Amino acid sequence: MENNIHFEVKESLLKYKNELFKSISAERAKIGYYDLPFQDISPFVEFEKGFSKDIENIVVIGIGGSSLGPKAVYNFLKPVKKFKRKLYFFETTDPLNIAQLESKIELEKSHFLIVSKSGSTLETIALFKYFLDKCKKEQFSFITELDSPLAKLASSMNAKIFEIPKNVGGRFSVLSSVGLVPLVLAGVDIASLLNGAKKVYNSFFEDGYLKDTLLKKALFFAKNHQEYNINLLFAYSESFKYFVQWYIQLWGESLGKKQKDSILNVGVTPIGLIGPQDQHSFLQLIVEGTRNKTVSFLKIKNFKQELKVPKISLDFLQKLDIINDISFDELINMQSDSIKEALLLQDDIPVDEIIIDEVNEEAIGKLIFYYELLTSLVGILIDVNTYNQPGVELGKSILKDKLIGKAD
């Protein structure tokens, strides 16, 4: 994994690197996601080994941090991996989506994972009730905090319960049971996934190559977060489609806050783009629009697919014979490089580039932990509580009041 920064970090900022590193090192003692790469995965592996061979589908019922992470990993690997079982994600109360997804699943050949950290997520419980009415109790397992209402219900059902540690927030939970249970049941190599995260952890905390890069990048984002208040993650592969959705929640919900010791509202708005498609929809705004955006390019070095444009000359289109015999992996990376270079020529659009070697479990594990670390670093610098979400809780409270009023 490489991260090439193409913007200047002022010398006056660099003196804060040591202080920032000390702050995030101290934070490890109370925030649980830092420990996840080193956890014992044997309970998850043993659960999969004892799983019925008749089960073809794993149905994840959860929303936000309870589903976006495993969904991102599963869909990242989907083009290159043959899975043991299919994963389906029910994450919305949209009846059209529920009916459409349900039509793809044989319920009797499915096992349901009910995922809610609090154990009382309204959308999740609504979907749980819907499928509980159609299926046997034995078809359900639960992933939640051990003292949650959902855990108490699971115990009364004699169902399997996997713990979400209290000090691991939902959007940082993909490398906990939230992600590892559905992924191991699908056939993902979760040891390699965690090994990728571990490599980023060690590189950062043991003075490896990523330490300086992450500190510089965080310092730049924090220092300039009012001027450049939008970060675009421009990912050049369809495999990243759900990863950028995970990034949007992680970045937006963690950094969009009131500062701890003031009334100031701060944050950096995340936008996820997929290239080359979004070159034809969003690029104009980047190049000639308001200068309030940083752009992070994300690309794959080796797609391991030998697909080429045939040597065919088309009438009236001979000028495009320049693409003949070029491989599609080379073409998509040339597109990424060309857009990056075009933005660098503007001289006032901060750009960086992240390159992963190939599509596998270790690569996505690295990427996940890299972005979690970067989010924590920026949160420290802009003085917010990275791990709460009071703005979200207010909306939930209003909805519950509406439902109580309707019930009355």
matplotlib code that plots the C-alpha trace (Angstrom):
import matplotlib.pyplot as plt

x = [0.0, 1.4, 0.2, 1.7, 0.9, 1.0, 0.4, 2.7, 2.6, 4.0, 7.1, 5.3, 2.8, 5.4, 6.5, 3.1, 3.8, 5.3, 2.5, -0.2, 1.5, 1.5, -2.2, -3.3, -1.0, -2.7, -6.1, -5.4, -6.0, -9.7, -10.8, -11.3, -10.8, -7.1, -6.9, -9.1, -6.3, -4.8, -7.9, -8.5, -10.5, -11.0, -14.6, -15.6, -13.7, -15.2, -18.7, -18.2, -16.8, -19.9, -22.3, -24.8, -23.8, -27.5, -27.3, -26.6, -27.3, -26.2, -28.7, -27.3, -29.9, -28.4, -27.9, -25.0, -21.9, -23.7, -23.6, -21.6, -18.2, -18.8, -20.8, -17.7, -15.3, -17.7, -18.3, -14.6, -13.7, -16.7, -15.1, -12.1, -13.3, -15.6, -17.6, -19.0, -22.2, -23.9, -24.3, -27.4, -27.8, -31.1, -30.4, -33.5, -37.2, -37.9, -40.6, -39.5, -36.0, -37.1, -39.4, -36.8, -34.1, -36.3, -37.3, -33.7, -33.5, -34.8, -35.6, -35.3, -31.7, -30.8, -29.3, -30.0, -27.5, -29.2, -26.7, -27.2, -24.7, -27.3, -29.7, -32.6, -32.0, -35.5, -34.9, -33.1, -35.8, -38.5, -36.7, -36.0, -39.7, -40.6, -38.4, -39.0, -42.6, -41.6, -38.7, -37.8, -36.0, -33.1, -32.3, -31.2, -27.9, -27.2, -24.3, -24.7, -23.4, -23.8, -26.0, -28.3, -32.0, -31.3, -28.8, -31.4, -33.9, -31.3, -30.6, -34.3, -34.3, -31.1, -29.5, -25.9, -24.6, -21.4, -20.3, -19.6, -17.2, -18.6, -15.5, -15.8, -18.1, -20.4, -18.6, -15.3, -16.6, -16.0, -13.0, -15.0, -17.6, -19.8, -17.7, -15.9, -18.9, -20.7, -17.5, -16.1, -19.5, -19.2, -15.7, -13.5, -10.0, -10.5, -7.0, -5.6, -8.1, -6.8, -3.2, -3.6, -4.9, -2.1, 0.5, -0.8, -1.0, 2.6, 3.8, 2.2, 2.9, 6.4, 7.9, 7.2, 6.7, 3.0, 3.6, 5.0, 2.5, -0.6, 0.6, 1.3, -2.0, -4.0, -2.2, -3.0, -6.6, -7.1, -5.2, -7.2, -10.6, -12.4, -11.0, -11.0, -14.1, -14.9, -12.8, -13.5, -12.4, -12.1, -11.8, -10.9, -12.6, -16.2, -14.8, -14.6, -18.3, -19.3, -16.0, -16.6, -20.0, -18.3, -15.8, -18.6, -20.2, -16.8, -15.6, -18.9, -20.3, -16.9, -15.8, -19.0, -19.4, -19.4, -15.9, -15.4, -14.6, -16.5, -19.8, -18.1, -19.5, -16.7, -16.2, -15.0, -17.8, -17.0, -18.0, -17.3, -16.7, -16.1, -13.9, -14.0, -17.8, -17.7, -15.2, -18.3, -20.5, -18.4, -15.0, -16.2, -17.2, -13.7, -11.7, -13.6, -15.8, -15.3, -11.8, -13.0, -12.2, -9.3, -9.1, -7.8, -7.3, -7.7, -6.4, -5.4, -1.9, -2.6, -6.1, -4.9, -7.3, -5.8, -8.5, -7.5, -9.1, -9.1, -7.1, -10.1, -10.3, -13.8, -15.0, -15.1, -13.4, -9.9, -8.5, -9.4, -7.2, -4.8, -6.6, -6.1, -4.3, -4.2, -5.2, -8.2, -6.2, -3.6, -6.4, -8.3, -5.1, -4.0, -7.4, -6.8, -3.3, -4.5, -7.2, -4.7, -2.2, -4.9, -5.8, -2.2, -1.9, -4.5, -2.0, -4.8, -6.5, -4.8, -4.4, -3.1, -3.0, -3.5, -2.4, -3.2, -1.3, -4.2, -7.7, -7.5, -8.3, -5.1, -5.4, -8.9, -7.8, -5.0, -7.3, -9.9, -7.4, -5.6, -8.8, -9.8, -6.4, -6.6, -10.1, -8.9, -5.9, -8.0, -10.6, -7.9, -6.6, -10.0, -10.9, -14.1, -15.3, -14.6, -16.6, -20.1, -23.0, -25.4, -26.8, -28.0, -29.4, -31.7, -33.4, -33.9, -35.5, -38.0, -38.9, -39.6, -41.9, -43.8, -44.3, -45.4, -47.9, -49.2, -49.6, -51.6]
y = [0.0, 3.4, 6.9, 9.6, 13.2, 15.9, 18.9, 20.9, 20.6, 23.8, 23.4, 25.3, 22.4, 19.6, 20.6, 19.2, 15.7, 14.3, 15.8, 14.3, 10.9, 11.0, 11.9, 9.1, 6.7, 7.6, 7.2, 3.5, 2.7, 3.6, 3.2, -0.4, -0.5, -0.2, -3.7, -5.4, -6.5, -8.6, -10.3, -14.1, -15.1, -18.8, -18.3, -17.1, -19.8, -22.5, -21.1, -21.4, -25.0, -26.1, -24.3, -26.3, -27.2, -26.7, -22.9, -21.1, -17.5, -15.3, -12.5, -9.5, -7.3, -4.1, -0.4, 2.0, 0.7, -2.6, -3.4, -1.0, -2.5, -6.1, -5.1, -3.1, -6.0, -8.6, -6.5, -5.6, -9.3, -10.4, -10.1, -12.3, -14.7, -17.8, -17.6, -20.5, -18.6, -15.5, -12.5, -10.3, -7.0, -5.7, -2.1, -0.1, 0.1, 0.8, -1.8, -1.9, -2.8, -5.4, -7.1, -7.1, -8.6, -11.1, -12.4, -13.5, -15.6, -19.1, -18.4, -22.0, -22.1, -18.8, -17.9, -14.4, -12.2, -9.5, -6.8, -3.8, -2.4, -0.8, -3.7, -1.4, 0.1, 0.7, -0.2, -3.4, -4.6, -3.9, -6.1, -8.7, -8.9, -9.2, -12.2, -13.8, -14.0, -16.1, -18.2, -20.5, -19.1, -21.5, -19.5, -16.4, -15.4, -12.0, -9.5, -6.9, -5.6, -8.3, -6.3, -4.9, -5.7, -7.7, -9.9, -10.6, -11.6, -13.8, -15.5, -16.2, -17.8, -19.9, -18.2, -17.6, -14.2, -12.5, -9.5, -6.0, -4.5, -1.3, 0.7, -0.1, 2.4, 1.1, 2.8, 1.5, -2.0, -3.7, -5.6, -6.8, -9.5, -7.1, -7.8, -11.0, -13.2, -12.7, -12.6, -15.8, -17.5, -16.3, -17.8, -14.7, -15.2, -13.1, -13.9, -12.2, -9.3, -8.6, -9.1, -6.3, -4.1, -5.2, -4.2, -0.6, -0.5, -1.7, 0.7, 3.6, 2.9, 1.4, 4.2, 2.6, 4.2, 5.2, 7.1, 10.2, 10.1, 9.8, 12.5, 14.9, 14.2, 14.6, 17.9, 19.3, 18.3, 19.7, 23.0, 23.6, 22.1, 25.4, 26.4, 22.9, 21.5, 18.7, 15.6, 13.6, 9.9, 9.2, 5.4, 3.9, 0.5, -0.7, -2.9, 0.2, 1.1, 0.1, 1.0, 4.6, 4.4, 3.0, 5.9, 8.5, 7.3, 7.0, 10.4, 12.3, 10.9, 11.1, 14.6, 16.6, 17.9, 20.8, 21.3, 20.0, 23.3, 25.8, 26.3, 26.1, 23.6, 21.9, 19.0, 17.9, 16.7, 13.3, 12.5, 9.2, 8.9, 6.0, 6.5, 6.7, 7.2, 10.2, 11.9, 12.5, 13.9, 15.5, 16.4, 19.7, 20.9, 19.9, 21.6, 24.8, 25.0, 26.5, 25.7, 24.0, 20.4, 18.0, 14.9, 11.5, 9.1, 5.4, 2.8, -0.8, -1.6, -5.1, -6.2, -9.6, -9.6, -10.0, -8.1, -6.1, -3.8, -5.7, -4.5, -3.3, -0.2, 1.4, 3.5, 7.2, 6.4, 5.8, 8.4, 6.2, 3.3, 4.6, 2.4, -0.8, -3.6, -1.8, -3.8, -2.5, -2.5, -0.2, 2.0, 2.6, 3.5, 5.8, 7.5, 7.9, 9.3, 11.7, 13.2, 13.4, 15.3, 17.6, 18.6, 19.1, 21.6, 23.7, 24.4, 25.0, 21.6, 19.5, 15.9, 12.7, 9.1, 5.7, 2.6, -0.9, -3.8, -6.1, -7.1, -9.5, -9.6, -8.2, -5.1, -4.2, -4.8, -2.3, 0.3, 0.0, 0.5, 3.3, 5.3, 4.6, 5.9, 9.0, 9.8, 9.5, 11.8, 14.5, 14.3, 14.9, 17.9, 19.6, 19.0, 16.9, 13.7, 11.4, 8.5, 9.9, 11.0, 13.3, 14.7, 11.2, 10.5, 13.6, 12.3, 8.9, 10.5, 12.5, 9.4, 7.4, 10.3, 10.1, 6.4, 6.6, 9.3, 7.0, 4.1, 6.2]
z = [0.0, -1.0, -0.2, -2.3, -1.1, -3.7, -1.5, 0.8, 4.5, 6.0, 8.1, 10.9, 11.2, 11.3, 14.8, 16.0, 14.7, 17.9, 20.0, 17.8, 17.9, 21.7, 21.7, 19.5, 21.3, 24.6, 23.1, 22.4, 26.1, 26.0, 22.3, 21.4, 17.6, 18.0, 19.5, 17.0, 14.6, 17.4, 18.7, 18.9, 15.9, 16.9, 18.2, 14.7, 12.9, 15.1, 14.6, 10.8, 11.1, 12.9, 10.5, 8.6, 5.0, 4.0, 4.6, 1.4, 2.4, 5.3, 5.8, 7.7, 9.3, 10.5, 9.5, 9.2, 11.1, 11.6, 7.9, 5.8, 6.8, 6.0, 2.9, 1.7, 2.3, 0.7, -2.4, -2.7, -2.9, -4.9, -8.4, -7.5, -4.9, -4.9, -1.7, 0.4, 1.0, -0.3, 1.9, 1.7, 3.6, 4.8, 5.8, 5.1, 5.9, 2.2, 1.3, -2.3, -1.4, 1.2, -1.2, -4.0, -1.9, -0.2, -3.7, -4.2, -1.1, -0.1, 3.5, 4.6, 3.3, 5.1, 8.5, 9.9, 11.8, 13.7, 14.3, 16.6, 19.1, 21.3, 20.8, 20.1, 16.7, 15.4, 11.7, 12.7, 15.1, 12.5, 10.0, 12.6, 13.5, 9.8, 9.2, 12.6, 11.6, 8.6, 9.9, 12.8, 15.9, 15.2, 12.0, 14.0, 15.7, 17.3, 17.3, 20.0, 23.4, 26.0, 28.3, 25.6, 25.3, 22.2, 24.0, 26.7, 24.0, 22.3, 25.6, 26.1, 22.6, 23.4, 20.3, 19.6, 20.7, 19.6, 21.6, 20.3, 22.8, 24.5, 23.6, 19.8, 18.1, 15.3, 12.4, 13.7, 14.2, 10.9, 12.2, 15.3, 15.4, 13.3, 10.3, 11.1, 11.7, 8.4, 6.5, 7.9, 7.2, 3.6, 3.3, 3.7, 5.1, 8.2, 9.4, 6.3, 6.7, 10.2, 9.1, 6.7, 9.5, 11.7, 9.1, 9.0, 12.8, 13.1, 10.4, 12.2, 15.8, 15.3, 13.1, 9.8, 6.4, 7.1, 10.3, 8.7, 5.8, 8.1, 10.5, 7.6, 5.9, 9.2, 10.0, 6.5, 6.6, 10.1, 9.5, 6.3, 7.2, 7.0, 3.6, 2.2, 3.9, 1.4, 0.8, -2.4, -2.3, -6.1, -6.4, -9.7, -9.6, -9.2, -6.4, -4.2, -4.6, -1.1, 0.5, -0.4, 1.3, 4.4, 4.2, 4.0, 7.2, 9.0, 8.0, 8.2, 11.4, 13.2, 12.2, 11.7, 15.3, 17.7, 19.1, 22.6, 24.3, 22.1, 20.3, 16.8, 14.3, 12.3, 10.0, 6.6, 4.2, 2.6, -1.0, -2.6, -6.4, -8.7, -11.8, -14.7, -14.6, -12.3, -14.5, -16.7, -13.9, -11.1, -12.6, -14.1, -10.6, -9.2, -12.0, -12.3, -9.2, -5.8, -4.3, -1.2, -2.0, -1.5, -3.7, -2.7, -5.6, -4.8, -7.3, -7.8, -9.1, -10.4, -11.3, -12.4, -15.4, -18.9, -20.8, -23.8, -26.3, -29.7, -32.7, -34.6, -36.7, -36.9, -39.8, -38.8, -35.5, -36.7, -34.3, -31.4, -32.7, -30.1, -27.6, -29.6, -27.8, -24.5, -21.5, -19.5, -16.2, -17.8, -19.3, -16.1, -14.2, -17.1, -16.7, -13.0, -13.5, -16.2, -14.0, -11.1, -13.3, -14.6, -11.0, -10.1, -12.9, -11.2, -8.4, -5.8, -5.5, -2.8, -4.2, -2.8, -4.1, -2.4, -4.3, -3.2, -4.7, -5.6, -4.6, -1.6, 2.1, 3.3, 1.0, 2.2, 5.8, 5.3, 3.7, 6.5, 9.3, 7.4, 7.2, 10.8, 11.9, 9.7, 11.0, 14.6, 13.9, 12.3, 15.1, 17.7, 15.8, 15.2, 18.8, 18.5, 20.1, 17.2, 18.7, 19.5, 17.3, 19.1, 15.9, 14.9, 18.3, 18.1, 15.0, 16.5, 19.5, 17.4, 15.4, 18.6, 19.8, 16.5, 16.8, 20.4, 19.4, 16.6, 19.0, 21.4]

ax = plt.figure().add_subplot(projection="3d")
ax.plot(x, y, z, "-o")
ax.set_aspect("equal")
plt.show()
